[in-house]
Amino acid sequence: MSRFQQLAFTPLVKKHQEEHGSRRQYERMAELSPAGSTLGRDEQAFIALRDSFYMASVSETGWPYVQHRGGPKGFVRVIDPGVLGFADLRGNKQYISLGNFDHDDRVALFFMDYPNQTRLKILGRVKVHEQDSQATDLIESFRSADRSSVVERVILIRVEGFDWNCPQHITPRYTVEEFEEALAPLRERLATLETENAALRKKSSLPAGKPRT
């Protein structure tokens, strides 16, 4: 059984799987799943291409809180196969996730690839580096070329388990960058056709003042 299933498939979860007929399927999948919690090459490559993710933490009142984090592709780094990290930039200063980490260091992450309808789920434990001995070096190493963004801290996440989701019900969505990449060949073709049409019009047009015969 994978580490993700060990953590997520509690007795009550398994009870519902039994009731709805999926328990045997997941038992078969467990036999084929990697037992460890370290990210493989596919997971690492997938994370490196993401420009956003969702992070859920747990509050002192027991309520889950989901936060969206975004940045340039690669802003979430795989430090090693068992540790992820990202720069925590200054935002609206609510610090809800940060307060939740003081209470409970567990997080759940969703990394989405909407065009390809793919989702990677990660369970992990957070370590915040803001005023400790490692903070200065970590913050500098995670600082991007955009100096207008203020890095307040670096958040490292030790992976406890991960799992891939099926593509069912993931609606394909595309960023502006992805649209530009898809439209580039069409725009090049359109520009070529316009150039060819202009040349044809010029070739077929009569000189000024010459009567038509």
C-alpha positions in Angstrom: 0.0 0.0 0.0 1.3 3.5 -0.9 2.0 5.9 1.9 -0.8 8.2 0.6 -3.3 5.4 1.0 -2.1 4.6 4.5 -2.7 8.2 5.5 -5.9 8.9 3.5 -7.7 5.6 3.6 -8.9 5.6 7.2 -11.4 3.0 8.5 -14.3 5.3 7.8 -13.0 5.9 4.2 -12.7 2.2 3.7 -16.2 1.6 5.0 -17.6 4.0 2.3 -15.5 2.3 -0.3 -17.0 -1.0 0.7 -20.5 0.4 0.6 -20.0 1.9 -2.9 -18.1 -1.0 -4.4 -14.7 0.5 -4.9 -12.8 -1.1 -2.0 -11.6 -4.1 -4.0 -10.3 -1.9 -6.9 -8.2 0.2 -4.5 -6.9 -3.0 -2.8 -5.6 -4.1 -6.3 -4.1 -0.7 -6.9 -2.4 -0.8 -3.5 -0.5 -3.9 -4.6 1.0 -2.0 -7.6 1.6 1.4 -5.9 5.1 2.5 -4.7 5.4 2.1 -1.0 7.6 5.1 -0.3 6.9 8.8 0.0 9.7 10.1 -2.2 8.8 11.8 -5.5 9.9 10.1 -8.7 11.1 11.7 -11.9 7.5 12.0 -13.3 6.3 13.8 -10.2 9.3 16.1 -10.1 9.0 17.0 -13.7 5.3 17.7 -13.3 5.8 20.0 -10.4 8.6 21.9 -12.2 6.1 22.9 -15.0 3.4 24.2 -12.7 2.7 27.9 -12.2 0.3 27.4 -9.3 -1.0 25.0 -6.7 -3.6 24.8 -4.0 -2.7 24.3 -0.3 -5.0 23.2 2.5 -4.1 23.6 6.1 -6.1 23.0 9.4 -7.0 25.8 11.8 -7.1 25.8 15.6 -10.9 25.5 15.3 -10.7 22.4 13.2 -11.7 24.1 10.0 -9.8 23.5 6.8 -8.4 26.5 4.9 -7.5 26.3 1.2 -5.1 28.9 -0.3 -4.0 29.3 -3.9 -0.4 30.0 -4.6 1.0 31.1 -8.0 4.2 32.2 -9.7 6.4 31.6 -12.7 6.9 28.0 -13.7 9.3 26.4 -11.4 8.6 28.6 -8.4 7.9 25.5 -6.4 11.2 23.6 -6.2 12.0 20.0 -5.5 14.8 20.4 -3.0 15.2 16.6 -3.0 12.8 13.7 -3.8 11.3 14.1 -0.3 11.2 17.9 0.1 9.5 20.8 -1.7 10.0 24.5 -1.2 8.7 27.8 -2.3 9.1 31.5 -1.4 6.2 32.9 0.6 5.7 36.4 -0.8 4.1 39.4 0.9 0.3 39.4 0.2 -2.8 40.6 1.9 -1.2 40.0 5.4 -4.0 37.8 6.7 -1.5 35.0 7.6 -4.2 32.4 8.0 -2.0 29.5 6.6 0.9 30.7 8.7 -1.1 30.7 11.9 -2.5 27.3 11.0 1.1 25.9 10.6 1.8 27.0 14.2 -1.1 24.8 15.3 -0.7 21.9 12.9 2.1 21.4 10.4 0.1 19.1 8.1 -0.8 20.3 4.6 -2.5 18.9 1.5 -1.4 20.2 -1.9 -3.1 20.0 -5.3 -1.0 20.6 -8.4 -3.2 20.9 -11.5 -2.5 20.6 -15.2 -5.9 21.7 -16.6 -5.1 21.4 -20.4 -4.0 17.7 -19.9 -6.6 17.1 -17.2 -4.0 15.8 -14.7 -3.8 16.3 -11.0 -1.1 15.4 -8.4 -2.0 15.3 -4.8 0.6 15.6 -2.1 0.3 15.2 1.7 3.2 16.7 3.7 4.5 18.5 6.8 5.5 22.2 6.8 8.6 23.8 8.1 8.6 27.7 8.0 11.9 29.5 7.7 11.6 33.1 8.6 13.7 34.1 11.6 15.8 31.1 12.1 19.5 30.5 11.3 18.7 29.1 7.8 16.1 31.8 6.8 18.5 34.4 5.3 20.3 32.0 3.0 17.1 30.2 2.0 15.2 33.5 1.3 18.1 34.7 -0.9 18.3 31.4 -2.8 14.6 31.5 -3.5 14.5 35.2 -4.5 13.4 35.7 -8.1 14.5 38.2 -10.7 11.5 40.3 -9.9 12.8 42.4 -7.1 9.5 44.1 -6.5 8.2 40.9 -4.9 9.0 40.8 -1.2 10.0 37.3 0.1 8.9 37.2 3.7 9.9 33.5 4.4 10.6 30.2 2.7 8.2 27.3 3.3 9.6 23.8 3.0 7.3 20.8 2.8 8.4 17.3 3.7 6.5 14.9 1.5 4.5 12.2 3.5 2.6 10.7 0.5 1.4 11.5 -3.0 -1.1 10.2 -5.5 -2.2 10.9 -9.1 -5.9 11.5 -9.8 -7.9 10.3 -12.8 -8.7 13.0 -15.4 -12.5 12.5 -15.0 -14.4 15.8 -14.3 -11.3 18.0 -14.7 -12.4 20.8 -17.1 -9.6 21.8 -19.5 -8.6 25.4 -19.0 -5.8 27.4 -20.6 -3.6 30.3 -19.5 -2.8 33.2 -21.8 0.7 31.8 -22.4 -0.8 28.4 -23.4 -3.2 30.2 -25.8 -0.3 32.1 -27.3 1.7 28.9 -27.9 -1.3 27.3 -29.6 -2.1 30.3 -31.7 1.5 31.0 -32.8 1.4 28.6 -35.8 -2.0 30.0 -36.9 -0.7 33.5 -36.7 2.4 32.7 -38.7 0.2 31.0 -41.4 -2.1 34.0 -41.5 0.8 36.4 -41.9 2.1 34.2 -44.8 -1.3 34.2 -46.5 -1.6 38.0 -46.1 1.8 38.5 -47.7 0.9 36.1 -50.5 -2.4 37.9 -51.1 -0.8 41.3 -51.1 1.7 40.1 -53.7 -1.1 38.7 -55.8 -3.1 41.9 -55.6 -0.1 43.9 -56.6 0.7 41.6 -59.5 -2.9 41.7 -60.8 -3.5 45.4 -60.5 -3.1 47.7 -63.5 -0.7 50.6 -63.6 -2.3 54.0 -62.7 -4.0 55.7 -65.7 -3.7 52.7 -68.1 -7.0 52.1 -69.8 -8.6 48.7 -69.5 -8.8 46.8 -72.8 
